[in-house]
Amino acid sequence: MLTRSFWSAFLAMPLTVAAGAQAVTADSNGAPPAVVNAKSAFVANGGADGGLFPEPFSGDPNRGYFASLKALRATRTLEVADDPGQADLILEIHLAAPMGPTHASKELGSADALPFFKLTIYDRRTHFLLWTITEPIEIAHLQKTHDKNFDEALAHVVDDFQALSKPGAGSLYPHPPARQSNWKF
């Protein structure tokens, strides 16, 4: 038979967990305060998966890193630090090429996976993961279109980060709704 002290402790656990959860205020966009209050960030090169350079994308595996570094500096949203020890946030940019089905049968509802950018945001002081932003690179058939879609997806990542880092109840991701018209249901 379970004792009264066991049930008291068991019922108090959710209250203890809830008390430690992050508070989301009315003027918050749901982003961690460390992201919203950051003044500087260090951009880390998370690399790129194999098989993406020089085809379908021109350049080399560092292209996404250098382009994101340039774009973040241009936004002037926050200072881009040269040393991770001088930054509030660590932004790791990675270009992923997931393996997916390559056969024509989609009986199980799966689709061919698209390469995508993944921006992982860490708190520099605690090394905790704060947020992850992903953005697919749309399919193309020509090298020129592959490169345009690469640049466009990276611009979306930077825009999404800017939206996330602003206080207020605005949209965290401004881009997906604009592209939903291309989706076929």
N, C-alpha and C positions, 0 to 999 in steps of 0.2 A: 504494500500500500504506500502510496506517495504521501509524503508529509506536507504539512502546511508551509514550511520554510522552503521546500523545493518549488511548490507552485508560486509562492511569492517571488522567488528569484527568477523563475521561468517567465512569469508575466512582466517582470521589470526589465528584462533584456531588451525588448523592442524600444522602450523608452531610453535606455542607455545608448543604443545604436542611433536612434533618431537625434539625440542631443549632440552627437558628434558629427552629424551630417552638415554639409555646406548650406549656408543660408542663401536663399534666392530672394532678393527684395523686388519690390514693384518696379524700380528703375533699372534693374539688372536685366541683361539679355540672356542670363543663364550661364554665362562664361565664368570660369574661376576668377576671383578678384586678382590673382597674381598675373593673369593675362591682361586684364583691363587696366591695371595700374602699372604695368611694365613701362619703363622708360628706355630700355636698351635690350638688344638681343644679339646673340652670336648665331650665325648660320653655319651649321655643320653639314658636311657632304656625306649623305647616307649612301651615295653611289647609285649605280643602276644595274639591274639584272642583265645577264648576258643575252646576246641575240638581238639587241635593239640598234646597235651602231655597227657599221655605217648604214645599214638598211634595217628597218624602214626609215630611221631618222638619220639625218646628216649630222656630222660632228663626231663627238666622242662621249663616253659615259659621264664626263664632267659638265656637259652642256647644261643640264638642268640646274646644277649647283650654281654655276656662274651667272646664268640668266636670272635665277631667283634672287641671288645676292644683289645684282644690279637693279632688279625691279623693287626690292625692299628698300634699297637706298634711295631710289627715286621717289618713293611714296612719302618719305619723311615722317611716317607714322611714329617711328621710334628710331633711336640711334642704333646703327649696326656696329657692334663692337668687334674689334680685331682679336680679342682675347676672351675666351669663355669666362674667365674669372672676373671680368669687368661687366658682365651682362646680367640682366635680371632673368632672361629666358634663353633657352637653347632651342633653336628651330632646326630640326633635322629634316632635310629634303631627300627623298628617295624616289627613284623611278622603278616601278615594279612591272614585271612581265609575267603575270600569273599563267600557269598552265591551265588549259581548259579543254573541253571537248573539241575535237577537230573533225568529227564525222558529221554528216548531214542530218542524222536522226536526232531530233530534239524531244523524243518521247517522254523523257523525264523532266522536261521543262527547263533544262539547263541551256546556257548560251555560251558561245565562245567568249572567253574572257578578254577584255581590252587591257592594254597597258595603262597604268595610272600613276599619277604623282601621289605621294603620301608625305604630308608635312606633319611631323610629330613634334609637339610642343612640350618641353620639359621645364620645370622650375630649376634654375641653376643652383640655388641654395640647397634644396632638399633632394634634387635629382628625381622627383616624382613626375610621372607622366600627367600632364594637365589636360591635353586635348589632342585629337588627331583629325586632320582634314585630308580627305582624298578627293581626287578629281580624275575621271577617266579621260583618256586621249581617244577621241572619236576615230572611227575606222576611215581609211582612205585607200585609194588605189594608186595614186601617183606620189612620187617623192615630194614634190612641191606641196601637195595637200597634207601629207604626213607631217611635214615641218610646220605648216600653218596650224594644224591641229595641236601639235606639240606646244607651240608658243601660246596658243589660245588656252589650253588646259593649264599651263603654268600661270598665265595671267589670272585665271579663275582662282587658283590656289592663293595667290597674293591678295586678290579682292576678298576672298573668304576670310583670310587672316585679318585683314583690315576691319571687316564687319564684326568679327569676333572680338577684336580688341577695343571696340568702341562701347562706351557705356550706353545703356538705354535698351528699350524693348524692341528694337528693330529686328529685321530678319538676320539670322546668323549666316545664311547662305543665300546670297542674292541671285545666284546663277541657275540652279536647277529648274525653277519654274519657267524660265524663258526657254529652256530646251525641251520641256515636256511635250510641246507641240510636235516634235519630231518622233515621239515614241509611237509605236504601232501596237495597239492592244488587240 
